[in-house]
Amino acid sequence: MWSQPYREFQYAACDYLFRHRVLLGGQHLSFLKKLIKTRAWRDTVDTLASCVLGDLALRLPALRTKIASWIRDPNIWVRRSAIIFQVQYKDRTDWPLLRQFCLTCAKDDDYYIRNGIGRALSEYARINPTEVRRFVQDNAFAEQTAQEILRLI
């Protein structure tokens, strides 16, 4: 499905993976990374990262160290996935890990990386707004990213 020319096939593949996410294990991490890198669009990457990869890392916390290596990947979609995979975790978010990822990419010029930082921090701000506000104010993020996060708190 992933190699088909129409995006609707990738949407269907994302839906299929999401519905059967409990069948995925640690051995599927490189497969998910391959999907994220190929035929990447923001909507398919975000679905794979937040719903499928996020669920996998929540069920198998040892995978977080492997996902942590993704933050230095040259592919922007892999880096974005590392930043946003926890967006649905709420109070189970690994805040030190999220902070580390955001700081690593804080100076990135790519819109999708900055947007991913904003999305991840905005979601976590629903749980811990004081900590996110302090973090954003104490660190050098792109002005637009910082404004967007702080506006929502």
Backbone torsions as a table, in degrees:
resi	resn	phi	psi	omega
1	MET	NA	-35.4	-174.5
2	TRP	-67.6	-28.3	-177.3
3	SER	-88.2	-1.8	179.3
4	GLN	-69.4	153.3	-172.9
5	PRO	-75.4	-17.1	-175.0
6	TYR	-103.1	139.7	-178.2
7	ARG	-59.8	-29.6	-179.1
8	GLU	-58.8	-29.9	176.7
9	PHE	-67.5	-40.3	177.6
10	GLN	-67.0	-37.8	176.3
11	TYR	-60.7	-44.4	179.0
12	ALA	-63.6	-39.2	178.2
13	ALA	-64.2	-41.2	176.9
14	CYS	-61.9	-44.0	177.7
15	ASP	-60.8	-43.1	-180.0
16	TYR	-62.5	-47.1	179.1
17	LEU	-62.6	-39.5	179.2
18	PHE	-64.2	-44.5	-178.6
19	ARG	-65.5	-28.0	-177.6
20	HIS	-113.3	24.5	-175.4
21	ARG	-60.7	-29.1	-179.4
22	VAL	-68.1	-16.2	178.4
23	LEU	-84.1	-11.8	-178.4
24	LEU	-82.1	146.4	178.0
25	GLY	-132.0	-174.7	-178.5
26	GLY	-58.1	-29.2	179.6
27	GLN	-67.7	-12.9	-179.1
28	HIS	-93.6	0.1	-177.3
29	LEU	-61.1	-45.0	179.6
30	SER	-67.5	-32.1	175.6
31	PHE	-63.7	-44.8	178.6
32	LEU	-63.8	-39.7	178.8
33	LYS	-63.1	-39.5	178.1
34	LYS	-62.6	-43.5	178.2
35	LEU	-62.6	-41.3	-179.8
36	ILE	-62.5	-35.9	-177.2
37	LYS	-80.9	-24.4	-175.5
38	THR	-107.4	139.3	-179.4
39	ARG	51.1	46.0	-173.7
40	ALA	-81.6	128.5	169.1
41	TRP	-130.8	154.5	-176.5
42	ARG	-55.9	-43.3	-175.9
43	ASP	-68.4	-40.0	179.1
44	THR	-72.9	-39.7	178.1
45	VAL	-62.2	-45.3	-178.9
46	ASP	-64.6	-37.5	177.4
47	THR	-65.8	-47.1	178.7
48	LEU	-62.4	-43.6	-176.4
49	ALA	-69.0	-51.0	-172.5
50	SER	-80.5	-34.1	-175.3
51	CYS	-95.8	-46.7	-174.5
52	VAL	-89.2	-56.0	179.1
53	LEU	-64.3	-41.5	178.8
54	GLY	-59.9	-44.4	177.7
55	ASP	-63.5	-42.7	-179.8
56	LEU	-61.3	-46.0	-179.7
57	ALA	-69.0	-28.8	177.0
58	LEU	-71.5	-40.3	179.2
59	ARG	-74.7	-31.6	-177.8
60	LEU	-125.9	80.0	-174.7
61	PRO	-57.2	-23.9	178.7
62	ALA	-62.4	-22.4	179.9
63	LEU	-70.7	-17.4	-178.4
64	ARG	-60.6	-33.2	178.8
65	THR	-68.3	-34.7	176.5
66	LYS	-70.3	-41.3	178.5
67	ILE	-65.3	-32.0	178.8
68	ALA	-59.6	-31.5	178.6
69	SER	-70.5	-19.0	-180.0
70	TRP	-67.6	-22.3	-174.5
71	ILE	-65.3	-18.2	178.5
72	ARG	-104.4	6.7	-179.5
73	ASP	-66.1	141.6	178.6
74	PRO	-67.6	-19.2	-178.8
75	ASN	-81.2	123.9	-176.7
76	ILE	-63.5	-32.0	-177.4
77	TRP	-72.2	-32.2	175.8
78	VAL	-69.3	-44.0	177.6
79	ARG	-62.6	-44.7	178.9
80	ARG	-59.8	-41.7	179.1
81	SER	-60.7	-39.8	177.7
82	ALA	-63.2	-38.3	-178.5
83	ILE	-70.0	-41.4	-170.5
84	ILE	-101.4	1.6	-174.4
85	PHE	-62.4	-19.4	-178.8
86	GLN	-96.8	6.5	-171.0
87	VAL	-59.0	-23.6	179.9
88	GLN	-98.4	6.8	-175.8
89	TYR	-76.5	-25.0	-177.2
90	LYS	54.2	-118.7	-176.1
91	ASP	-75.0	-4.4	176.5
92	ARG	-94.5	5.4	179.1
93	THR	-61.5	135.6	174.0
94	ASP	-83.0	89.9	-173.6
95	TRP	-60.9	-44.4	177.2
96	PRO	-58.9	-39.4	179.1
97	LEU	-67.1	-44.1	178.3
98	LEU	-61.9	-44.0	177.2
99	ARG	-58.5	-45.9	179.6
100	GLN	-58.7	-45.6	-179.7
101	PHE	-63.6	-42.9	-179.0
102	CYS	-65.3	-41.1	179.2
103	LEU	-68.3	-36.8	178.4
104	THR	-61.3	-36.5	-175.9
105	CYS	-105.3	8.4	-174.4
106	ALA	-58.4	-33.1	-177.7
107	LYS	-94.9	4.6	-178.3
108	ASP	-64.2	137.1	-178.5
109	ASP	-85.6	-14.4	-174.7
110	ASP	-71.8	132.0	-179.3
111	TYR	-58.2	-43.9	-175.0
112	TYR	-69.1	-29.4	175.1
113	ILE	-71.5	-48.2	179.0
114	ARG	-60.7	-41.0	178.2
115	ASN	-64.0	-39.7	177.7
116	GLY	-63.7	-40.9	176.0
117	ILE	-61.0	-46.9	179.4
118	GLY	-61.1	-42.2	-179.7
119	ARG	-65.3	-46.2	-178.2
120	ALA	-64.4	-44.9	-179.0
121	LEU	-70.2	-36.0	177.9
122	SER	-64.4	-40.5	178.1
123	GLU	-65.4	-43.8	-179.8
124	TYR	-69.1	-28.2	178.7
125	ALA	-63.3	-21.5	176.2
126	ARG	-66.9	-26.1	-179.1
127	ILE	-95.8	-41.1	-173.0
128	ASN	-138.4	69.6	-174.3
129	PRO	-64.1	-36.4	-178.6
130	THR	-62.9	-45.6	-179.1
131	GLU	-66.5	-40.5	179.6
132	VAL	-66.9	-43.2	178.7
133	ARG	-58.5	-48.0	-179.9
134	ARG	-60.9	-43.6	-179.3
135	PHE	-61.8	-46.0	-178.3
136	VAL	-67.9	-40.4	-179.1
137	GLN	-70.9	-29.4	-177.2
138	ASP	-87.7	-5.8	-176.4
139	ASN	-128.2	157.7	-174.9
140	ALA	-91.0	95.1	173.7
141	PHE	-103.7	162.7	173.6
142	ALA	-55.9	139.0	-174.4
143	GLU	-54.8	-44.4	-178.8
144	GLN	-63.8	-39.6	178.6
145	THR	-63.3	-48.9	-179.1
146	ALA	-61.9	-44.0	-180.0
147	GLN	-61.6	-41.9	-178.6
148	GLU	-65.4	-42.6	179.7
149	ILE	-65.9	-49.1	-176.5
150	LEU	-67.4	-29.9	178.3
151	ARG	-63.5	-33.6	-176.1
152	LEU	-85.9	-10.0	-179.6
153	ILE	-87.8	NA	NA
